[in-house]
Amino acid sequence: MQRIAHWINGDEWTGAAGRTAPVHDPATGRQTAEVLLADAGVVDEAVAAAVKAADGWRRASLTQRTRVLFAFRQILDARKEELGAVITAEHGKVLSDAVGEVTRGLEVVEFACGIPHLLKGGHSEGVSTGVDVHSVRQPLGVVAVISPFNFPAMVPLWFVPVAIAAGNAVVLKPSEKDPSAANLMAAWWKEAGLPDGVLTVLHGDKEAVDGLLTHPDVKAVSFVGSTPIARYVYETGTAHGKRVQALGGAKNHMLVLPDADLDLAADAAVNAGFGSAGERCMAISALVAVESVADELVAKIAERMAGLSTGDGRRGCDMGPLVCAQHRDKVAGYVDAGVAEGADLVVDGRDVVPEGDPNGYWLGPTLFDRVTPEMSIYREEIFGPVLSVVRVPGYEEGLRLINDNPYGNGTAIFTNDGGAARRFEYEVEVGMVGINVPIPVPMAYYSFGGWKNSLFGDSHAHGAEGVHFFTRGKVVTTRWLDPSHGGINLGFPTHG
């Protein structure tokens, strides 16, 4: 049985094993490895190695740092298929989706390669007689990144390259469900020239998370996961004096107006609802259809769903399994609840015949119609291949439904009316908005993050906000031109 170890001080950790957790291939249901779970002692060892490395890395020149970033970028681009295969083997998403995830993460690495420009401060000459002022941005020290199972490469790549480029040392705690991608990327960072200890991979569960949230040498925490855990991470981390950005759950709505291209909208609903088996924080799970076009739209979606293949992601299927048996059973339970609550089950994914091992964690694409806001399949984040159609009389009611939802991660509107689109962009209370784009994930030079219960903290991921999150400002006031002094004056200093 393969054992997946922590990555500390530039190599696999060789200490006592302690607790472990199984790692499975979701397409077969078979255990393929076991991953070590850190206790408090291992957390301390990992953070100590990061602290030791942080000082030297902070002193490295911007030229040295960017050379490492460019080298890592080349390695990641050349080997993205290799990393994609590792993701598919432990997460289950199809290979093309896994490689696409790596490609989106690569965009953040490329953004971080421009860190010298992004770290420039300001300078003001002569703010007072003989006095100049300048500002700088400096790294925090050791920062932690706690990432989810659904994007084992992309989410770490949202944070780690920016934090490292800014001069920090990073302790990455990936999901114990699919941990191998983090170790592989850590080895590639070392190959790119990153000094030992600047990137640590710490595997574990709640014990490891709590250790990072309370450790006095961890200065900031970036987290992506469910809303209850995001709230816990934010409250615990800030209570221990840390800067925290905690991205939570979502219930993303797609509003379809009567003038929309319904073929385009149906394609988008299927792609955004069932890609990666719906295990995306940006997946569309609530399709809000204006009543006058709802019948036609539902029929078009069901027609497209009939052609989807569910199976092993290495076989060229459209959709793979869910990540684990427990999650598959949980999502199937939501389908049961939707039927019991009176929604119209148009396509039943529980009946899927997979192209793969029958022991895999299968649930096919599922479509509900005439869902109401009181139903659990609407209220709760399912995180699976379940698309719920909610019918509304018109734009106003659709907008109100979206704004009344406690989540505010992503949303989309499908329309050919520019005025309606512009109004939606202005009025909707959601952090990321798509206009005829179902999954509006921003480019790396814009920030990624939601509103309301989808984000705890003041900073979104990557972009300029990411650079500011992983640095802190310092303002320096200097006087060199006048060697004399003004004598004793206990009054408040003024400029003049």
ABEGO torsion letter per residue (X at the ends): XBBBBBBBGGBBBABBAEBBBBBBBAAAGBBABBBBBBBAAAAAAAAAAAAAAAAAAAABBAAAAAAAAAAAAAAAAAAAAAAAAAAAAAAGBBAAAAAAAAAAAAAAAAAAAAAAAAABBBBBBGABBGBBBBBBBBBAEBBBBBBBAABAAAAAAAAAAAAAAAGBBBBBBBBAABAAAAAAAAAAAAAAGBBBGABBBBBEBAAAAAAAAABAABABBBBBEBAAAAAAAAAAAAAAGBBBBBBBBBBBBBBBBAABBAAAAAAAAAAAAABGGGBBAABBABBBBBAAAAAAAAAAAAAAAAABBBEBAAAGBABBBBABAAAAAAAAAAAAAAAAAGBBBABBAAABBBBEBAABBBBBBBBBBGBBAABAAAABBAGBBBBBBBBBABAAAAAAAAAABABAABBBBBBABAAAAAAAAAABBBABBBBGBABBBBBAABBBEBBEAABBEABBBEEAAAAAAABBBBBBBBBAABABBAEBBABBBBBX
